[in-house]
Amino acid sequence: MFKAKILFIGPNESGKTVLANFLSDTTENVGGEYRPTQGVRILEFESQPEGSGDNKTCEVELWDCSGDFKFESCWPALMKDSSGVVIVFNPDVPSHLKEIETWYSMFISSQGLQDNQCLLMAHHKPGSEVEDGRLPLGNPPLQVSQRCCMSYYYYFSDNMFILFDAASHLSRLPLIHSNLEEEPEDVRQAFCRYLGNVVNAMSESREREEMSIIT
C-alpha cells in the first residue's frame, strides 16, 4: 500500500482546514469560528485513488499547513518527503491570486515536483460571488477547458494577473473548483483523481529506483 504525504498550502483564510477536515472525514471545528492553523495539522486517513492502475487503497497523510509567513522557517521540514502539494485559495480575494506564485515557488519549484503531483484548488465559500466556474479576474474572462475530468486554465491578459498567462508554470497545473455546500462529492472525487496521479508518480519513481539498483 502506498503512503502519500500531501501538503495543503495557501493564504490565510482560504479554506484549507475546512477542505482537509472534509476529505479526512474529521469533524473538528466544523461550523465554528475561524481559527488560524498554528504551524501544521496532520490528518491521517485512507482513500481510494482513481486512475492509479490497481486502484488499491492509499494511506494519506494530509498536512494542513498554516498560511502565516511567520512559520516560514518551518517550511523545509514540512516539505521533507512530500508526495504532492495542493495550493488552496479563495478566488474572491484578489490578494490570494497574487500570492499563488509565491506558494508555487516556495513549495513546488523548490522540490522539483511533477505537474501531476500538484493541484490548484479554488475554494468557493458560502455566498461566493464566483459562478459558472469562472474566477473574478475581469476581462477577458478566464478560459477553461476540460482534460481528464479536471479543469486546466489559461489566462491571456497582460493586466495585474499576468501570473495566470499561458507562459506561467501555473498554467500547466490542474485547477479544480470546490464548493462544499453544493457539490461536496464532486470535490471528493476530484481529490481522488488527483491522488491517483500522485500514486502513479510515486509508482514510477519506485520503479526507476529499482531499475537503477538492478543495472
PyMOL commands that set and color helices and strands:
alter all, ss='L'
color gray80, all
select helices_A, chain A and resi 16-23+69-79+94-109+115-117+162-164+169-172+184-214
alter helices_A, ss='H'
color red, helices_A
select strands_A, chain A and resi 3-9+40-47+58-65+84-89+118-123+143-147+150-154+174-178
alter strands_A, ss='S'
color yellow, strands_A
deselect
rebuild
show_as cartoon
